[in-house]
Amino acid sequence: MEKLTAANLVHEIGMLPRDGIFNYINSKTPTLVKIINIVRPQGPIKIQRIRPNKGETWEKAKIQSISVPMIWRLANALMPDHPINVDRIFGGSYNTRSALEALLVHTPQFYYCYPGRIESISSKNKIKPGHKHLMWCPDHPHAPNMLVKAEVEMVISEVPSTEIVYDALVLPDEYHSPGLDIELKRRHSQMQIALIEIGQHLGFKTWVAQNDKGIIYKNQKLGEMEGVIGSLRREENLMSSFNEAQKAALLIDCIWFKNGRLMPAVMEVEHSTGVTSGLTRMKGLQDVLPPFPTRYVIIAPDEDREKVFREASRPQFQSLNARFFPYSAVEEMYALFKRRNIKGVTEEFLDSYMEPILVQLA
């Protein structure tokens, strides 16, 4: 089967007229996009976009980036003559995803379509009108610089194949103090549980922040779950020789270790009130460790992406070369491992779910 790459998508978009202005596909708020710069062979693509009915003008429109990881993620999802829902591919991440879709659908090999959808396994439910999808049709190109709708008789099943179900959490008394949002803390703990179990599937051991080890999940403390490290001093060779690193790591939400010598990721789970504090903790750890390859990762709600990017790109945090791992991507990976007994996955698998931040600024 023919397989697309990021370079293929960039090449197609590069064939569009540089002075062209392109419409979004049936957007509720009419939106226009134009290309400012394309870095070949595989991006990024710099764009501007405006909503004329909101009074926005090109002169005041900021330049935004369609990143290399974003282009690759879409390329990996595309198959010939197969409709895909772009919003679902990105899980709500990447605020330029609709711009990428709009540019592609103006190129000859791409169409938009509305396949029917099934929302229930009950035979009593009729096929309903579908959502907007993108479709790559390499053998049936249309005229360039046009939006063309493909008429399809396909039906997309939207019956969830897997749901993420977390058992009841019992939070320690200190989390019930006035001023603490108990539901945010509960969501924070659910992310830690997902990371622990993802780590087990990848063959990693997980450090959980010292002050979170007493949270009860499935009648067991997080600190006693399978694969969770009890003590950095006793168990991890990487940390055992560095007292300052042990202290700096104590309150970091999750750290993955491999074979006691490698550290695939240092992760902070943040909400709208955080980000800077998590980055500061990770920077503190980086400063007391010898130069060492790892991933410094901010895990946050999808809608907080812009804030994460803004904070992580500040000069004092740029040495982290931080990555963004949105909640939706964490749970997508978690569901995949729960559903399939996947073997032989490499660490590079993680990179397809984590978005580099500094590459967006280049």
C-alpha atoms as one frame of an Amber mdcrd trajectory, in Angstrom:
protein
   0.000   0.000   0.000   1.263   3.467  -0.866   2.463   5.369   2.201   2.653
   9.114   2.665   5.396  11.015   4.461   5.553  14.520   5.885   7.675  15.495
   2.884   4.846  14.404   0.537   2.334  16.642   2.292   4.736  19.582   2.359
   5.435  19.108  -1.360   1.711  19.166  -2.192   1.098  22.306  -0.143   4.202
  23.863  -1.673   2.555  23.626  -5.098  -0.216  26.023  -4.021   0.154  29.646
  -5.157   2.187  31.517  -2.562  -0.071  34.579  -2.812  -3.223  32.449  -2.506
  -5.853  32.803   0.203  -7.605  29.561   1.114 -10.955  28.931   2.797 -11.527
  26.570   5.681 -13.968  23.745   4.903 -17.475  24.853   5.854 -16.293  26.492
   9.049 -19.022  27.819  11.363 -16.968  31.001  11.522 -15.609  31.701   8.000
 -11.825  31.508   8.228  -9.127  32.259   5.667  -5.546  31.023   5.702  -2.465
  31.930   3.688   1.063  30.545   3.526   3.933  32.701   4.787   6.845  30.275
   4.545   7.506  26.571   3.925  10.627  24.801   5.162  11.397  21.838   2.923
  11.468  18.891   2.868   9.090  18.248   5.813   8.166  21.539   7.440   7.365
  23.476   9.471   4.886  25.604   7.502   4.327  29.180   8.680   0.842  30.576
   8.126  -1.505  33.420   8.948  -5.256  33.111   9.317  -8.117  35.529   9.880
 -11.881  35.551  10.454 -13.089  38.492   8.353 -16.555  38.605   9.933 -14.828
  39.166  13.302 -13.054  42.206  11.907  -9.653  40.488  11.786  -7.121  41.703
   9.210  -3.950  40.240   7.700  -1.931  43.184   8.973  -2.619  42.221  12.592
  -2.726  38.435  12.176   0.072  36.640  14.012   2.274  34.114  12.243   1.616
  30.553  13.416   3.332  27.235  12.786   2.178  23.904  11.394   4.858  21.781
  13.017   6.885  18.864  11.674   5.454  16.378  14.258   1.945  17.540  13.365
   2.518  16.960   9.635   4.023  13.538  10.304   1.112  12.529  12.528  -1.381
  13.304   9.787   0.751  11.640   7.091   0.932   8.443   9.152  -2.862   8.367
   9.463  -3.677   8.801   5.771  -4.483   5.847   3.529  -5.689   5.937  -0.100
  -9.447   6.524  -0.476  -9.991   6.268   3.286 -11.820   9.143   5.077 -10.248
  10.404   8.284 -11.551  12.848  10.863  -8.682  15.298  11.343  -9.902  16.492
  14.743  -9.910  12.912  16.026  -6.444  12.223  14.642  -5.093  15.083  16.724
  -7.389  14.508  19.692  -8.061  18.218  20.062  -4.323  19.059  20.126  -2.528
  21.412  17.709  -4.462  24.626  17.194  -3.432  24.820  13.498  -4.889  21.407
  12.588  -7.804  22.944  10.650  -5.397  25.165   8.720  -3.375  22.105   7.668
  -6.592  20.375   6.598  -7.719  23.451   4.628  -4.430  23.750   2.767  -4.321
  20.054   1.881  -7.870  19.924   0.624  -7.035  22.655  -1.908  -4.408  20.356
  -3.465  -5.379  17.946  -6.276  -5.138  14.650  -4.374  -7.274  15.649  -1.375
 -11.050  15.905  -1.013 -13.438  16.522   1.842 -16.449  14.312   2.445 -19.231
  13.505   4.882 -19.533   9.739   5.355 -22.524   8.531   7.345 -21.965   7.597
  10.954 -23.182   4.918  13.350 -23.290   5.987  16.984 -24.761   2.865  18.573
 -24.487  -0.866  18.105 -28.275  -1.123  18.347 -29.854  -2.114  15.023 -32.684
   0.299  15.817 -30.406   3.294  15.257 -30.345   4.632  11.731 -27.280   5.919
   9.971 -26.952   9.641  10.729 -25.366  12.469   8.771 -21.618  12.349   9.248
 -18.914  14.744  10.344 -16.417  16.377   8.010 -13.585  14.053   6.906 -10.463
  14.447   4.787  -9.796  11.861   2.059  -6.623  11.234   0.073  -7.410  10.048
  -3.483  -4.066   9.791  -5.315  -5.591   8.077  -8.379  -8.367  10.637  -8.900
  -6.896  14.158  -8.694  -9.098  17.215  -9.090  -8.224  20.666 -10.423  -5.760
  22.517  -8.167  -6.595  25.404  -5.808 -10.183  24.240  -5.340 -12.253  22.776
  -2.527 -13.897  19.644  -3.900 -16.382  17.482  -2.039 -16.269  13.729  -2.639
 -19.615  11.937  -2.665 -19.124   8.716  -0.703 -21.372   5.857   0.354 -19.146
   4.924   3.274 -20.293   4.688   6.875 -18.002   5.402   9.818 -18.556   3.545
  13.079 -18.285   5.943  16.012 -19.067   3.325  18.624 -16.222   3.630  21.157
 -14.091   0.487  21.065 -12.572   1.173  24.465 -13.464   3.459  27.324 -11.011
   4.587  29.967 -12.471   3.588  33.325 -10.624   4.585  36.485 -11.573   2.889
  39.737 -12.376   5.010  42.782  -9.500   7.000  44.228  -9.095   7.673  47.938
  -7.123  10.864  48.437  -5.251  11.559  51.692  -6.802  14.013  54.139  -4.400
  16.816  53.229  -5.924  16.962  49.741  -9.268  17.927  51.273  -7.917  21.171
  52.736  -9.682  24.477  51.973  -8.326  26.076  48.814  -7.438  22.817  47.072
  -9.608  21.755  44.131 -10.266  18.099  44.921 -11.488  17.290  41.394  -8.329
  18.708  39.811  -6.259  16.604  42.205  -8.323  13.543  41.329  -7.700  14.134
  37.612  -4.004  14.669  38.344  -3.886  11.295  40.112  -5.678   9.556  37.237
  -2.937  10.772  34.887  -0.283   9.392  37.251  -2.042   6.015  37.285  -2.177
   5.962  33.483   1.550   6.781  33.341   2.410   4.018  35.821   0.545   1.448
  33.734   1.928   2.743  30.435   5.381   2.474  31.969   4.760  -1.165  32.897
   3.845  -1.992  29.289   7.017  -0.301  28.071   9.201  -2.145  30.582   9.860
   0.947  32.722   9.797   1.429  36.482   8.038   4.587  37.649   8.909   7.068
  40.358   5.812   8.820  41.758   6.093  12.061  43.734   6.756  11.322  47.397
   3.677  13.251  48.548   1.402  11.260  46.189   2.462   7.755  47.227  -0.303
   7.544  49.841  -3.166   7.907  47.329  -5.261   4.723  47.347  -6.213   3.101
  44.044  -7.820  -0.357  43.838  -7.282  -0.719  47.604  -3.554  -0.161  47.215
  -1.320   2.849  47.745   0.259   4.262  44.593   3.657   3.786  46.206   2.957
   0.056  46.490   1.705  -0.530  42.941   3.620  -2.933  40.735   6.447  -1.160
  38.943   6.517   1.858  41.273   9.886   2.711  42.821   9.947   2.901  46.597
  13.247   4.732  47.050  15.546   6.499  44.622  18.452   6.008  47.008  18.137
   2.228  47.174  16.758   1.216  43.813  17.946   3.450  40.998  21.649   3.366
  40.138  21.250   6.524  38.084  20.232   8.552  41.150  22.014   6.711  43.966
  25.291   8.601  43.524  23.715  12.045  43.354  22.174  13.226  46.628  21.127
  16.570  45.160  19.368  14.810  42.283  17.474  12.595  44.729  16.230  15.671
  46.580  15.270  17.435  43.335  13.341  14.382  42.116  11.292  13.790  45.278
   8.293  15.923  44.270   8.361  15.390  40.506   5.066  13.762  39.511   6.448
  10.835  37.498   9.841   9.677  36.273  10.338   6.621  34.102  13.487   4.527
  34.605  14.811   1.714  32.445  17.269  -0.899  33.732  18.248   1.426  36.587
  20.575   3.286  34.229  18.349   5.051  31.697  15.676   7.687  32.271  13.272
   7.816  29.294  11.125  10.651  30.677  10.700  13.156  33.501   7.044  14.227
  33.654   5.015  16.906  35.403   1.205  16.766  35.339  -0.121  20.317  35.284
  -3.407  22.185  35.146  -4.318  25.756  34.258  -2.969  26.959  37.613   0.420
  25.277  37.155   2.919  24.750  34.319   5.604  27.109  35.636   5.963  25.200
  38.907   6.369  21.903  37.037   8.927  23.377  34.662  10.833  24.781  37.634
  10.973  21.381  39.337  12.237  19.715  36.173  14.831  22.453  35.633  15.999
  21.950  39.213  16.568  18.251  38.499  18.342  18.950  35.216  20.700  21.381
  36.945  21.989  18.783  39.432  22.253  15.826  37.047  25.240  15.282  34.774
  24.416  15.742  31.053  22.021  12.922  30.371  19.596  12.082  27.535  15.978
  12.155  28.645  12.632  13.727  27.804  11.303  16.552  29.969   7.537  16.433
  29.529   4.572  18.586  30.542   1.291  16.667  30.703  -1.695  18.986  30.649
  -5.256  19.294  29.339  -5.438  19.691  25.569  -6.944  23.152  25.907  -3.885
  24.359  27.884  -1.521  23.759  24.952  -0.888  27.432  24.209  -0.071  28.194
  27.848   2.308  25.205  28.041   4.100  26.334  24.875   4.334  29.928  26.098
   5.777  29.005  29.497   8.100  26.221  28.294   9.620  28.505  25.655  10.737
  31.094  28.223  14.543  31.487  28.208  15.077  29.936  31.656  13.377  26.691
  30.559  14.691  26.289  27.013  17.486  23.926  28.084  14.783  21.374  28.957
  13.732  21.142  25.309  10.347  20.269  26.803   7.611  18.223  25.171   3.833
  18.473  25.462   1.908  15.268  26.194  -1.807  16.208  26.209  -4.313  14.333
  28.348  -6.006  12.963  25.234  -2.731  11.451  23.973  -1.956   9.928  27.404
  -5.351   8.240  27.465  -5.115   7.213  23.812  -1.845   5.398  24.576  -3.242
   3.994  27.824  -6.309   2.631  26.000  -4.119   1.108  23.300  -2.072  -0.828
  25.855  -5.198  -1.908  27.740  -6.771  -3.165  24.537  -3.752  -4.820  22.891
  -0.851  -6.803  24.282   1.707  -4.832  22.298   5.253  -6.207  22.136   8.572
  -4.804  20.958   7.647  -1.133  21.243  10.684   1.166  21.200  11.095   4.473
  22.990  10.577   6.268  19.669   6.941   5.179  20.002   6.645   7.801  22.751
   7.764  10.560  20.416   4.722  10.152  18.173   2.512  11.103  21.137   4.642
  13.924  22.564   4.901  17.252  20.760   8.305  19.020  20.887   7.904  22.639
  21.893  11.083  24.395  20.789  10.904  22.982  17.236   7.718  25.061  16.868
   9.708  28.187  17.563  12.434  27.554  14.995
